[in-house]
Protein backbone atom coordinates (compact mmCIF):
# COMPACT_ATOMS: atom_id res chain seq x y z
CA UNK A 1 0.00 0.00 0.00
CA UNK A 2 1.27 3.48 -0.88
CA UNK A 3 1.97 6.28 1.54
CA UNK A 4 -0.87 8.69 2.36
CA UNK A 5 0.22 12.07 0.98
CA UNK A 6 -3.02 14.04 0.91
CA UNK A 7 -6.36 14.08 2.72
CA UNK A 8 -9.01 15.88 0.71
CA UNK A 9 -11.94 17.04 2.84
CA UNK A 10 -15.05 17.51 0.72
CA UNK A 11 -16.69 19.64 3.43
CA UNK A 12 -16.48 20.56 7.12
CA UNK A 13 -18.97 18.12 8.70
CA UNK A 14 -17.60 16.13 11.61
CA UNK A 15 -18.04 12.75 9.92
CA UNK A 16 -15.58 13.88 7.24
CA UNK A 17 -13.13 15.99 9.25
CA UNK A 18 -13.03 13.87 12.42
CA UNK A 19 -9.93 11.77 11.79
CA UNK A 20 -8.07 14.12 9.46
CA UNK A 21 -5.70 15.57 12.06
CA UNK A 22 -4.82 12.16 13.46
CA UNK A 23 -4.13 10.68 10.02
CA UNK A 24 -2.13 13.78 9.03
CA UNK A 25 -0.06 13.53 12.23
CA UNK A 26 0.64 9.83 11.67
CA UNK A 27 1.49 10.10 7.98
CA UNK A 28 2.63 13.67 7.38
CA UNK A 29 -0.18 14.00 4.85
CA UNK A 30 -1.35 17.39 3.62
CA UNK A 31 -4.96 18.29 4.54
CA UNK A 32 -6.86 19.97 1.69
CA UNK A 33 -10.22 21.78 1.73
CA UNK A 34 -12.00 24.50 -0.21
CA UNK A 35 -11.11 28.02 0.93
CA UNK A 36 -14.65 28.56 2.24
CA UNK A 37 -14.40 25.42 4.39
CA UNK A 38 -10.87 25.85 5.72
CA UNK A 39 -11.71 28.22 8.65
CA UNK A 40 -14.41 25.81 9.82
CA UNK A 41 -12.16 22.78 9.35
CA UNK A 42 -9.48 24.49 11.46
CA UNK A 43 -12.06 25.32 14.16
CA UNK A 44 -11.68 29.10 13.77
CA UNK A 45 -15.39 29.63 13.10
CA UNK A 46 -18.46 27.42 13.50
CA UNK A 47 -20.06 25.98 10.42
CA UNK A 48 -23.63 26.94 9.61
CA UNK A 49 -26.28 24.37 10.54
CA UNK A 50 -28.29 22.59 7.87
CA UNK A 51 -31.73 23.75 6.80
CA UNK A 52 -33.65 20.62 7.72
CA UNK A 53 -35.94 18.96 5.20
CA UNK A 54 -38.68 16.57 6.33
CA UNK A 55 -37.26 13.87 8.59
CA UNK A 56 -33.69 15.18 8.62
CA UNK A 57 -33.59 16.59 12.17
CA UNK A 58 -33.86 13.16 13.90
CA UNK A 59 -31.34 11.72 11.44
CA UNK A 60 -28.87 14.50 12.24
CA UNK A 61 -29.43 14.25 16.01
CA UNK A 62 -28.84 10.49 16.00
CA UNK A 63 -25.67 10.93 13.92
CA UNK A 64 -24.33 13.58 16.30
CA UNK A 65 -24.79 11.17 19.24
CA UNK A 66 -22.28 8.84 17.58
CA UNK A 67 -19.49 11.42 17.69
CA UNK A 68 -16.87 11.33 20.45
CA UNK A 69 -17.97 13.31 23.51
CA UNK A 70 -14.75 15.29 23.77
CA UNK A 71 -14.81 16.18 20.10
CA UNK A 72 -11.74 15.69 17.94
CA UNK A 73 -8.56 17.49 17.07
CA UNK A 74 -8.97 19.72 14.05
CA UNK A 75 -6.19 20.16 11.51
CA UNK A 76 -4.24 23.34 12.23
CA UNK A 77 -2.87 23.53 8.68
CA UNK A 78 -5.18 23.24 5.71
CA UNK A 79 -4.18 23.81 2.10
CA UNK A 80 -6.95 25.81 0.50
CA UNK A 81 -8.21 24.93 -2.98
CA UNK A 82 -10.90 26.35 -5.23
CA UNK A 83 -12.98 25.33 -8.22
CA UNK A 84 -10.90 24.10 -11.14
CA UNK A 85 -7.68 23.50 -9.20
CA UNK A 86 -5.97 20.27 -10.24
CA UNK A 87 -4.36 18.03 -7.63
CA UNK A 88 -1.47 15.80 -8.67
CA UNK A 89 -2.98 12.35 -8.27
CA UNK A 90 -5.23 10.11 -10.34
CA UNK A 91 -3.95 11.61 -13.56
CA UNK A 92 -5.04 15.07 -12.40
CA UNK A 93 -7.89 15.34 -9.92
CA UNK A 94 -9.93 18.45 -10.70
CA UNK A 95 -11.62 20.21 -7.77
CA UNK A 96 -15.32 20.79 -8.48
CA UNK A 97 -16.96 23.37 -6.22
CA UNK A 98 -20.44 22.04 -5.39
CA UNK A 99 -21.99 24.45 -2.86
CA UNK A 100 -25.29 23.73 -1.17
CA UNK A 101 -24.47 20.88 1.16
CA UNK A 102 -22.10 23.43 2.69
CA UNK A 103 -20.80 26.64 1.14
CA UNK A 104 -17.45 25.14 0.24
CA UNK A 105 -18.44 21.56 -0.57
CA UNK A 106 -16.29 20.05 -3.28
CA UNK A 107 -16.12 16.95 -5.37
CA UNK A 108 -13.14 15.55 -7.24
CA UNK A 109 -13.28 14.60 -10.90
CA UNK A 110 -10.60 12.38 -12.40
CA UNK A 111 -11.46 12.83 -16.09
CA UNK A 112 -8.64 10.60 -17.32
CA UNK A 113 -10.25 7.66 -15.50
CA UNK A 114 -13.92 8.73 -15.66
CA UNK A 115 -14.15 8.78 -11.85
CA UNK A 116 -16.12 11.28 -9.79
CA UNK A 117 -16.09 11.66 -6.01
CA UNK A 118 -19.16 13.70 -5.02
CA UNK A 119 -18.60 14.18 -1.30
CA UNK A 120 -22.05 14.62 0.25
CA UNK A 121 -23.51 16.71 -2.59
CA UNK A 122 -24.96 13.45 -3.90
CA UNK A 123 -25.56 10.15 -2.12
CA UNK A 124 -26.72 6.60 -2.78
CA UNK A 125 -29.79 5.31 -0.97
CA UNK A 126 -28.90 2.69 1.66
CA UNK A 127 -32.13 0.90 0.75
CA UNK A 128 -31.95 0.46 -3.01
CA UNK A 129 -28.77 2.18 -4.18
CA UNK A 130 -30.66 4.86 -6.09
CA UNK A 131 -28.89 8.18 -6.57
CA UNK A 132 -30.18 10.98 -4.31
CA UNK A 133 -29.54 14.60 -3.48
CA UNK A 134 -27.41 14.70 -0.33
CA UNK A 135 -29.15 15.45 2.96
CA UNK A 136 -28.54 18.05 5.67
CA UNK A 137 -27.88 20.81 3.15
CA UNK A 138 -27.34 24.44 4.12
CA UNK A 139 -29.02 25.63 0.90
CA UNK A 140 -31.23 23.19 -0.99
CA UNK A 141 -31.53 25.28 -4.16
CA UNK A 142 -27.75 25.59 -4.45
CA UNK A 143 -27.42 21.88 -3.68
CA UNK A 144 -29.79 21.00 -6.54
CA UNK A 145 -27.85 23.30 -8.88
CA UNK A 146 -24.57 21.67 -7.83
CA UNK A 147 -26.11 18.23 -8.35
CA UNK A 148 -26.73 19.24 -11.96
CA UNK A 149 -23.19 20.54 -12.30
CA UNK A 150 -21.52 17.33 -11.08
CA UNK A 151 -23.98 15.19 -13.06
CA UNK A 152 -22.90 16.93 -16.26
CA UNK A 153 -19.33 15.67 -15.82
CA UNK A 154 -18.25 12.67 -17.86
CA UNK A 155 -18.18 9.86 -15.29
CA UNK A 156 -18.12 6.09 -15.56
CA UNK A 157 -17.70 5.49 -11.83
CA UNK A 158 -19.28 7.69 -9.16
CA UNK A 159 -18.28 7.46 -5.50
CA UNK A 160 -20.24 9.15 -2.72
CA UNK A 161 -19.44 10.26 0.81
CA UNK A 162 -22.34 8.01 1.85
CA UNK A 163 -23.57 4.94 0.02
CA UNK A 164 -22.15 2.43 -2.41
CA UNK A 165 -20.59 3.66 -5.65
CA UNK A 166 -22.39 3.50 -8.97
CA UNK A 167 -20.31 1.39 -11.35
CA UNK A 168 -22.71 0.81 -14.25
CA UNK A 169 -24.10 3.67 -16.36
CA UNK A 170 -22.92 6.01 -13.61
CA UNK A 171 -23.04 9.23 -15.62
CA UNK A 172 -26.50 8.46 -16.95
CA UNK A 173 -27.76 7.54 -13.47
CA UNK A 174 -26.42 10.81 -12.07
CA UNK A 175 -27.98 12.91 -14.86
CA UNK A 176 -31.35 11.15 -14.54
CA UNK A 177 -31.41 11.66 -10.77
CA UNK A 178 -30.34 15.31 -11.05
CA UNK A 179 -33.14 16.01 -13.53
CA UNK A 180 -35.66 14.42 -11.13
CA UNK A 181 -34.78 17.21 -8.66
CA UNK A 182 -35.18 19.85 -11.36
CA UNK A 183 -31.47 20.42 -11.92
CA UNK A 184 -30.19 21.66 -15.25
CA UNK A 185 -27.82 19.09 -16.71
LOVO-841147 format. One record per residue: residue number from 1; residue in one letter; z, x, y of N, C-alpha, C, O in turn. Coordinates in steps of 0.2 Angstrom, whole numbers, always signed. Example, Ala and Ser with C-alpha at 12.3 -4.5 7.8 and 13.67 -1.06 7.14 Angstrom:
2
NODE_1_A_+39_+66_-28_+39_+62_-22_+39_+66_-16_+42_+71_-17
NODE_2_S_+35_+64_-11_+36_+68_-5_+39_+64_+0_+40_+67_+6
//
This chain:
185
NODE_1_X_+0_+4_-6_+0_+0_+0_+0_+4_+6_+3_+10_+6
NODE_2_X_-4_+3_+11_-4_+6_+17_+2_+6_+22_+6_+1_+21
NODE_3_X_+2_+10_+27_+8_+10_+31_+7_+4_+37_+1_+3_+39
NODE_4_X_+12_+1_+38_+12_-4_+43_+11_-1_+50_+16_+3_+52
NODE_5_X_+6_-2_+54_+5_+1_+60_+6_-4_+66_+7_-2_+72
NODE_6_X_+5_-10_+65_+5_-15_+70_+7_-22_+68_+6_-24_+62
NODE_7_X_+11_-25_+72_+14_-32_+70_+11_-36_+76_+13_-35_+82
NODE_8_X_+6_-41_+74_+4_-45_+79_+7_-52_+79_+7_-55_+74
NODE_9_X_+11_-53_+85_+14_-60_+85_+10_-65_+88_+7_-64_+94
NODE_10_X_+8_-70_+85_+4_-75_+88_+7_-80_+93_+3_-83_+97
NODE_11_X_+14_-80_+93_+17_-83_+98_+25_-82_+98_+27_-78_+93
NODE_12_X_+29_-84_+102_+36_-82_+103_+41_-86_+98_+46_-84_+98
NODE_13_X_+39_-91_+95_+43_-95_+91_+47_-90_+86_+44_-86_+83
NODE_14_X_+54_-92_+85_+58_-88_+81_+55_-87_+74_+57_-81_+71
NODE_15_X_+52_-91_+71_+50_-90_+64_+44_-85_+63_+42_-83_+58
NODE_16_X_+41_-83_+69_+36_-78_+69_+39_-71_+72_+37_-66_+70
NODE_17_X_+44_-72_+77_+46_-66_+80_+52_-63_+76_+54_-57_+77
NODE_18_X_+56_-67_+72_+62_-65_+69_+63_-58_+66_+68_-55_+67
NODE_19_X_+58_-56_+62_+59_-50_+59_+55_-44_+62_+55_-38_+59
NODE_20_X_+52_-45_+68_+47_-40_+71_+51_-34_+73_+49_-28_+71
NODE_21_X_+57_-34_+76_+60_-29_+78_+63_-24_+72_+62_-18_+72
NODE_22_X_+65_-28_+67_+67_-24_+61_+62_-20_+57_+62_-15_+55
NODE_23_X_+56_-24_+57_+50_-21_+53_+48_-15_+58_+46_-10_+55
NODE_24_X_+47_-16_+64_+45_-11_+69_+50_-5_+68_+47_+1_+68
NODE_25_X_+56_-6_+68_+61_+0_+68_+60_+4_+61_+61_+10_+61
NODE_26_X_+59_+0_+56_+58_+3_+49_+52_+7_+48_+52_+12_+45
NODE_27_X_+47_+5_+52_+40_+7_+50_+37_+11_+56_+32_+15_+56
NODE_28_X_+40_+10_+62_+37_+13_+68_+31_+9_+71_+27_+12_+75
NODE_29_X_+30_+3_+68_+24_-1_+70_+25_-3_+77_+30_-4_+80
NODE_30_X_+19_-4_+80_+18_-7_+87_+19_-14_+86_+16_-17_+82
NODE_31_X_+22_-17_+91_+23_-25_+91_+18_-27_+97_+18_-24_+103
NODE_32_X_+14_-32_+95_+8_-34_+100_+9_-42_+101_+11_-46_+96
NODE_33_X_+9_-44_+107_+9_-51_+109_+5_-52_+115_+4_-48_+119
NODE_34_X_+2_-58_+116_-1_-60_+122_+4_-59_+128_+10_-59_+128
NODE_35_X_+1_-57_+134_+5_-56_+140_+9_-61_+142_+14_-60_+145
NODE_36_X_+7_-67_+141_+11_-73_+143_+17_-74_+138_+22_-77_+140
NODE_37_X_+17_-71_+132_+22_-72_+127_+27_-66_+127_+33_-67_+126
NODE_38_X_+25_-60_+130_+29_-54_+129_+36_-55_+132_+40_-53_+129
NODE_39_X_+36_-58_+138_+43_-59_+141_+48_-63_+137_+54_-62_+136
NODE_40_X_+45_-68_+134_+49_-72_+129_+51_-68_+123_+56_-68_+120
NODE_41_X_+46_-65_+120_+47_-61_+114_+52_-56_+115_+56_-54_+111
NODE_42_X_+52_-52_+121_+57_-47_+122_+64_-50_+124_+69_-47_+125
NODE_43_X_+64_-57_+125_+71_-60_+127_+72_-60_+134_+78_-62_+136
NODE_44_X_+68_-59_+138_+69_-58_+145_+69_-65_+149_+73_-66_+153
NODE_45_X_+65_-70_+146_+66_-77_+148_+65_-82_+142_+63_-80_+137
NODE_46_X_+68_-88_+143_+68_-92_+137_+60_-95_+137_+57_-96_+142
NODE_47_X_+59_-97_+131_+52_-100_+130_+53_-108_+131_+58_-111_+130
NODE_48_X_+48_-111_+134_+48_-118_+135_+49_-122_+128_+46_-120_+123
NODE_49_X_+52_-127_+128_+53_-131_+122_+46_-135_+121_+42_-136_+125
NODE_50_X_+45_-137_+114_+39_-141_+113_+40_-148_+116_+45_-151_+117
NODE_51_X_+34_-152_+117_+34_-159_+119_+33_-162_+112_+28_-162_+109
NODE_52_X_+39_-165_+110_+39_-168_+103_+34_-174_+102_+34_-179_+107
NODE_53_X_+30_-174_+97_+26_-180_+95_+30_-184_+90_+36_-181_+88
NODE_54_X_+28_-189_+88_+32_-193_+83_+34_-189_+77_+30_-186_+74
NODE_55_X_+40_-190_+75_+43_-186_+69_+44_-179_+70_+47_-176_+65
NODE_56_X_+42_-176_+75_+43_-168_+76_+50_-166_+77_+52_-161_+75
NODE_57_X_+54_-170_+81_+61_-168_+83_+65_-166_+77_+68_-161_+76
NODE_58_X_+65_-171_+72_+70_-169_+66_+67_-163_+62_+71_-159_+59
NODE_59_X_+60_-162_+62_+57_-157_+59_+59_-150_+62_+61_-145_+59
NODE_60_X_+59_-150_+69_+61_-144_+72_+69_-143_+72_+71_-137_+71
NODE_61_X_+73_-148_+72_+80_-147_+71_+82_-144_+64_+86_-140_+64
NODE_62_X_+79_-147_+59_+80_-144_+52_+78_-137_+52_+81_-133_+48
NODE_63_X_+72_-135_+55_+70_-128_+55_+74_-124_+58_+76_-118_+56
NODE_64_X_+77_-126_+64_+82_-122_+68_+88_-120_+64_+91_-115_+65
NODE_65_X_+90_-125_+60_+96_-124_+56_+95_-118_+51_+100_-116_+48
NODE_66_X_+89_-117_+49_+88_-111_+44_+88_-104_+47_+88_-99_+44
NODE_67_X_+88_-104_+54_+88_-97_+57_+95_-94_+57_+100_-98_+56
NODE_68_X_+96_-88_+57_+102_-84_+57_+107_-86_+63_+104_-87_+68
NODE_69_X_+113_-87_+61_+118_-90_+67_+118_-85_+72_+118_-87_+78
NODE_70_X_+118_-79_+71_+119_-74_+76_+112_-72_+80_+112_-68_+84
NODE_71_X_+107_-76_+78_+101_-74_+81_+98_-68_+78_+99_-66_+72
NODE_72_X_+93_-65_+81_+90_-59_+78_+88_-54_+84_+88_-56_+90
NODE_73_X_+87_-48_+82_+85_-43_+87_+78_-44_+89_+74_-45_+85
NODE_74_X_+77_-44_+96_+70_-45_+99_+67_-38_+100_+71_-33_+102
NODE_75_X_+61_-37_+99_+58_-31_+101_+58_-29_+108_+57_-34_+112
NODE_76_X_+60_-23_+110_+61_-21_+117_+54_-19_+120_+53_-20_+126
NODE_77_X_+50_-16_+115_+43_-14_+118_+38_-19_+114_+38_-20_+108
NODE_78_X_+34_-22_+119_+29_-26_+116_+22_-24_+120_+22_-24_+126
NODE_79_X_+17_-22_+116_+10_-21_+119_+7_-28_+121_+7_-32_+116
NODE_80_X_+5_-28_+127_+2_-35_+129_-5_-35_+128_-8_-30_+130
NODE_81_X_-8_-40_+126_-15_-41_+125_-17_-48_+128_-13_-52_+130
NODE_82_X_-24_-48_+129_-26_-54_+132_-33_-56_+128_-35_-53_+124
NODE_83_X_-35_-62_+130_-41_-65_+127_-47_-60_+127_-48_-57_+132
NODE_84_X_-50_-59_+121_-56_-54_+121_-54_-47_+119_-59_-43_+117
NODE_85_X_-48_-45_+119_-46_-38_+117_-48_-37_+110_-47_-42_+106
NODE_86_X_-50_-31_+108_-51_-30_+101_-46_-25_+99_-46_-19_+102
NODE_87_X_-43_-26_+93_-38_-22_+90_-42_-18_+85_-46_-21_+81
NODE_88_X_-40_-12_+84_-43_-7_+79_-41_-8_+72_-39_-3_+69
NODE_89_X_-42_-14_+69_-41_-15_+62_-46_-21_+60_-48_-24_+64
NODE_90_X_-47_-21_+53_-52_-26_+51_-59_-26_+53_-62_-31_+54
NODE_91_X_-61_-20_+55_-68_-20_+58_-68_-22_+65_-74_-23_+68
NODE_92_X_-62_-23_+68_-62_-25_+75_-59_-32_+76_-63_-37_+75
NODE_93_X_-53_-33_+77_-50_-39_+77_-49_-42_+84_-46_-39_+88
NODE_94_X_-53_-47_+85_-54_-50_+92_-48_-55_+93_-47_-59_+90
NODE_95_X_-44_-54_+99_-39_-58_+101_-42_-64_+104_-46_-64_+108
NODE_96_X_-40_-70_+102_-42_-77_+104_-37_-80_+107_-32_-83_+103
NODE_97_X_-36_-81_+114_-31_-85_+117_-32_-92_+115_-37_-95_+116
NODE_98_X_-27_-95_+112_-27_-102_+110_-21_-106_+113_-17_-108_+109
NODE_99_X_-20_-107_+119_-14_-110_+122_-14_-117_+120_-18_-121_+119
NODE_100_X_-7_-120_+120_-6_-126_+119_+0_-127_+114_+5_-130_+115
NODE_101_X_+0_-123_+109_+6_-122_+104_+11_-119_+109_+17_-122_+109
NODE_102_X_+10_-114_+112_+13_-111_+117_+8_-108_+122_+2_-108_+121
NODE_103_X_+10_-106_+128_+6_-104_+133_+2_-98_+131_-4_-97_+133
NODE_104_X_+5_-93_+128_+1_-87_+126_+0_-87_+118_-1_-81_+116
NODE_105_X_-1_-92_+115_-3_-92_+108_-10_-89_+107_-14_-90_+111
NODE_106_X_-10_-85_+102_-16_-81_+100_-18_-82_+93_-14_-83_+89
NODE_107_X_-24_-81_+91_-27_-81_+85_-30_-74_+85_-31_-71_+90
NODE_108_X_-32_-72_+79_-36_-66_+78_-42_-67_+74_-42_-71_+69
NODE_109_X_-48_-65_+76_-55_-66_+73_-57_-60_+71_-58_-55_+75
NODE_110_X_-59_-59_+65_-62_-53_+62_-69_-55_+60_-71_-56_+54
NODE_111_X_-74_-55_+65_-80_-57_+64_-84_-54_+59_-88_-56_+55
NODE_112_X_-83_-47_+58_-87_-43_+53_-85_-46_+46_-90_-45_+41
NODE_113_X_-79_-49_+45_-77_-51_+38_-77_-59_+38_-76_-62_+33
NODE_114_X_-78_-62_+44_-78_-70_+44_-71_-72_+43_-71_-78_+40
NODE_115_X_-66_-69_+45_-59_-71_+44_-56_-73_+51_-57_-69_+56
NODE_116_X_-52_-78_+50_-49_-81_+56_-42_-82_+55_-40_-85_+50
NODE_117_X_-37_-79_+59_-30_-80_+58_-28_-85_+64_-30_-83_+70
NODE_118_X_-26_-91_+63_-25_-96_+68_-18_-96_+72_-17_-99_+77
NODE_119_X_-13_-92_+69_-7_-93_+71_-5_-100_+70_-6_-103_+64
NODE_120_X_-1_-103_+74_+1_-110_+73_-3_-115_+77_-1_-121_+77
NODE_121_X_-9_-113_+80_-13_-118_+84_-16_-123_+79_-17_-128_+81
NODE_122_X_-17_-121_+73_-20_-125_+67_-15_-124_+61_-13_-118_+60
NODE_123_X_-15_-129_+57_-11_-128_+51_-14_-131_+45_-19_-135_+46
NODE_124_X_-12_-130_+39_-14_-134_+33_-8_-138_+31_-2_-136_+30
NODE_125_X_-10_-144_+29_-5_-149_+27_-2_-146_+20_-5_-144_+16
NODE_126_X_+5_-147_+20_+8_-144_+13_+7_-150_+8_+9_-148_+2
NODE_127_X_+5_-155_+9_+4_-161_+5_-3_-160_+1_-4_-161_-5
NODE_128_X_-8_-160_+5_-15_-160_+2_-20_-154_+5_-25_-154_+3
NODE_129_X_-17_-150_+9_-21_-144_+11_-26_-145_+16_-30_-141_+19
NODE_130_X_-26_-152_+19_-30_-153_+24_-29_-149_+31_-23_-147_+32
NODE_131_X_-34_-148_+35_-33_-144_+41_-30_-149_+46_-33_-155_+47
NODE_132_X_-25_-147_+50_-22_-151_+55_-21_-147_+61_-20_-141_+61
NODE_133_X_-20_-151_+67_-17_-148_+73_-10_-145_+72_-6_-149_+69
NODE_134_X_-8_-139_+74_-2_-137_+73_+3_-142_+77_+1_-146_+81
NODE_135_X_+10_-141_+75_+15_-146_+77_+19_-142_+82_+19_-136_+83
NODE_136_X_+24_-146_+86_+28_-143_+90_+25_-139_+96_+27_-134_+98
NODE_137_X_+20_-142_+99_+16_-139_+104_+19_-140_+111_+23_-145_+112
NODE_138_X_+18_-136_+115_+21_-137_+122_+16_-141_+126_+18_-144_+131
NODE_139_X_+9_-141_+124_+5_-145_+128_-1_-147_+123_-5_-144_+121
NODE_140_X_+0_-154_+121_-5_-156_+116_-12_-156_+118_-17_-154_+114
NODE_141_X_-14_-158_+124_-21_-158_+126_-24_-151_+126_-29_-150_+124
NODE_142_X_-20_-146_+128_-22_-139_+128_-23_-137_+121_-27_-133_+119
NODE_143_X_-18_-139_+116_-18_-137_+109_-25_-140_+106_-28_-136_+102
NODE_144_X_-27_-146_+108_-33_-149_+105_-39_-145_+107_-43_-144_+104
NODE_145_X_-39_-143_+114_-44_-139_+117_-45_-132_+113_-50_-130_+111
NODE_146_X_-39_-129_+112_-39_-123_+108_-41_-124_+101_-45_-119_+98
NODE_147_X_-39_-129_+98_-42_-131_+91_-49_-130_+91_-52_-127_+87
NODE_148_X_-53_-134_+96_-60_-134_+96_-63_-127_+97_-68_-125_+94
NODE_149_X_-59_-123_+101_-62_-116_+103_-61_-112_+96_-66_-108_+95
NODE_150_X_-56_-112_+93_-55_-108_+87_-60_-110_+81_-63_-107_+77
NODE_151_X_-61_-117_+81_-65_-120_+76_-73_-118_+77_-76_-118_+72
NODE_152_X_-74_-116_+83_-81_-115_+85_-83_-107_+82_-89_-106_+82
NODE_153_X_-78_-103_+81_-79_-97_+78_-82_-97_+71_-81_-101_+67
NODE_154_X_-86_-92_+70_-89_-91_+63_-84_-89_+58_-82_-83_+59
NODE_155_X_-82_-93_+54_-76_-91_+49_-78_-93_+42_-80_-99_+41
NODE_156_X_-77_-89_+38_-78_-91_+30_-71_-91_+27_-70_-94_+22
NODE_157_X_-66_-88_+30_-59_-88_+27_-55_-90_+33_-55_-86_+38
NODE_158_X_-50_-95_+33_-46_-96_+38_-39_-96_+36_-37_-100_+31
NODE_159_X_-35_-92_+39_-28_-91_+37_-23_-94_+43_-24_-93_+49
NODE_160_X_-18_-98_+41_-14_-101_+46_-7_-98_+46_-5_-94_+41
NODE_161_X_-3_-99_+51_+4_-97_+51_+8_-101_+46_+13_-99_+44
NODE_162_X_+6_-107_+45_+9_-112_+40_+4_-115_+36_-1_-118_+38
NODE_163_X_+5_-115_+29_+0_-118_+25_-5_-113_+21_-6_-107_+24
NODE_164_X_-7_-115_+16_-12_-111_+12_-19_-110_+16_-21_-114_+20
NODE_165_X_-22_-104_+15_-28_-103_+18_-34_-108_+16_-33_-110_+10
NODE_166_X_-39_-108_+20_-45_-112_+18_-50_-107_+16_-52_-102_+20
NODE_167_X_-52_-107_+9_-57_-102_+7_-64_-104_+5_-68_-100_+4
NODE_168_X_-65_-111_+5_-71_-114_+4_-73_-118_+10_-69_-122_+12
NODE_169_X_-79_-117_+13_-82_-121_+18_-77_-121_+24_-76_-126_+27
NODE_170_X_-73_-115_+25_-68_-115_+30_-70_-116_+37_-67_-120_+40
NODE_171_X_-76_-114_+39_-78_-115_+46_-80_-123_+47_-78_-126_+52
NODE_172_X_-83_-125_+42_-85_-133_+42_-78_-137_+42_-78_-142_+46
NODE_173_X_-74_-135_+38_-67_-139_+38_-64_-139_+44_-61_-144_+47
NODE_174_X_-64_-133_+48_-60_-132_+54_-64_-136_+59_-61_-140_+63
NODE_175_X_-71_-136_+60_-74_-140_+65_-73_-147_+63_-72_-151_+68
NODE_176_X_-74_-150_+57_-73_-157_+56_-66_-159_+58_-65_-164_+61
NODE_177_X_-61_-155_+56_-54_-157_+58_-53_-157_+66_-50_-162_+69
NODE_178_X_-56_-152_+69_-55_-152_+77_-58_-158_+80_-56_-161_+84
NODE_179_X_-64_-160_+77_-68_-166_+80_-63_-172_+79_-64_-177_+83
NODE_180_X_-60_-172_+73_-56_-178_+72_-50_-179_+77_-47_-185_+78
NODE_181_X_-48_-174_+81_-43_-174_+86_-47_-175_+93_-43_-175_+98
NODE_182_X_-53_-175_+93_-57_-176_+99_-59_-169_+103_-60_-169_+109
NODE_183_X_-58_-164_+99_-60_-157_+102_-67_-156_+103_-71_-159_+98
NODE_184_X_-69_-153_+108_-76_-151_+108_-77_-145_+104_-73_-140_+105
NODE_185_X_-82_-145_+100_-84_-139_+95_-91_-137_+96_-93_-132_+93
//
